[in-house]
Amino acid sequence: MSSSSMGGSFLPDSNQTITGLWTFSQLPTYTGLGTQVTTAATQTLTAKTLTSPVLTTPVINGLVTGTAFGDRVTRCVVTALTGAAIHAGTGGVIAVVNPESASIIITRVVLDLTTVNTSGACTLDIGTTAVSATTTSDTLIDGVDVQTGVGTFDNISNAGSNGKALQKLASGKWVTIDEKTGDVTGLVANLYLFYVLA
């Protein structure tokens, strides 16, 4: 090989043991090793395996997946509800379809009621069903009062007689919101559906 002290190219043709500190005036290019990660710039890692990394204030965009924990993080779907839409639904029922292509386990449902109905006493049922998008169900929240006053209701504290803390829902199936009693016209609310992949 040429001598580096003579200004020639350093092209080792045998194994080298480097014991001193090398200082580069510019970032070297490593042929055949792929893009190198440095600490001085933003890096995009694609199909990389990190062994015991230490990440300081990372920014993660998009869905985090992985068999360790990423695909089992809690997700949330928010659906805006109006009493007029519920009342006009077939049999007083509207539905939220499972947003995933696999079964999910619903861990919590929260009804954030911001405006009560304008037509007297009424209640809602919220539950899972595999039958149809117009099938009533009360397996999450059974008969919650949505006329007395605004508030936040869930399937833990306000489950009613038939509501349960956890429900499994197959892909393509529904959570339905049903006008159980009265007329819910005038109601305004958001429904928060929390779940993990089954």
Beta strands, then each sheet from edge to edge (+ up, - down):
strand 1: 75-82
strand 2: 93-97
strand 3: 104-115
strand 4: 123-129
strand 5: 141-145
strand 6: 151-154
strand 7: 167-169
strand 8: 174-181
strand 9: 188-197
sheet 1: 1+ 9- 3+ 6-
sheet 2: 1+ 9- 3+ 7-
sheet 3: 2+ 8- 4+ 5-
end
